[in-house]
Amino acid sequence: MLQHVPESIYKAVYPINLLGYNELKDQIEQSGYEIVWEWNFYGGQIPIKDGLFFRDTVDKGMLLKKR
């Protein structure tokens, strides 16, 4: 997918990947890391294109530690 930055901020388009939580967690653990802390940020809307939005989004952060 592509993330379009609002022109009122600056004009840009960035590629983004949407990942399933369980698959990402498995990859983290298989790569030799452990999840020390997780947090959620309950966002708002993410514009995707032509006036379409993901609504009620949740961003997740993780602090990782190398085993």
C-alpha positions as CSV (number, residue, x, y, z in Angstrom):
1,M,0.0,0.0,0.0
2,L,1.0,3.6,-0.2
3,Q,0.8,6.3,2.5
4,H,0.0,9.8,1.1
5,V,1.3,12.6,3.3
6,P,-1.3,15.5,3.3
7,E,0.0,18.4,1.2
8,S,-0.6,20.7,4.1
9,I,2.4,19.0,5.8
10,Y,4.5,18.2,2.7
11,K,3.9,16.4,-0.5
12,A,5.1,12.8,-0.3
13,V,4.1,9.2,-0.8
14,Y,5.7,6.3,1.1
15,P,5.3,2.6,0.7
16,I,3.9,0.8,3.8
17,N,3.5,-2.9,4.7
18,L,0.5,-4.1,6.7
19,L,1.6,-7.1,8.8
20,G,-0.3,-9.6,10.8
21,Y,0.6,-9.4,14.5
22,N,1.1,-13.1,15.1
23,E,3.3,-13.5,11.9
24,L,5.4,-10.5,12.9
25,K,5.8,-11.7,16.5
26,D,6.9,-15.2,15.2
27,Q,9.5,-13.5,12.9
28,I,10.8,-11.4,15.8
29,E,11.2,-14.4,18.0
30,Q,12.8,-16.6,15.3
31,S,15.3,-13.8,14.6
32,G,16.6,-14.1,18.2
33,Y,14.8,-11.2,19.9
34,E,12.3,-11.1,22.7
35,I,9.6,-8.6,23.1
36,V,10.3,-6.7,26.4
37,W,7.4,-4.2,26.2
38,E,4.5,-3.4,23.9
39,W,2.2,-0.4,23.6
40,N,-0.8,0.7,21.6
41,F,-1.6,4.1,20.2
42,Y,-5.2,4.4,19.2
43,G,-5.0,6.6,16.1
44,G,-7.8,8.1,14.0
45,Q,-8.0,7.7,10.3
46,I,-5.3,6.8,7.8
47,P,-6.0,8.1,4.3
48,I,-5.2,5.5,1.6
49,K,-6.5,7.0,-1.7
50,D,-9.3,8.9,-3.4
51,G,-11.0,9.8,-0.1
52,L,-10.9,6.2,1.3
53,F,-9.8,5.8,4.9
54,F,-8.9,3.1,7.3
55,R,-10.9,4.1,10.4
56,D,-10.2,3.5,14.1
57,T,-6.6,2.4,13.5
58,V,-4.3,1.1,16.2
59,D,-0.5,1.6,15.9
60,K,1.6,-0.9,17.9
61,G,5.1,-0.2,19.2
62,M,7.5,-2.8,20.6
63,L,10.7,-2.6,22.5
64,L,12.9,-5.6,21.6
65,K,15.9,-7.2,23.3
66,K,18.5,-9.4,21.6
67,R,18.7,-12.8,23.3
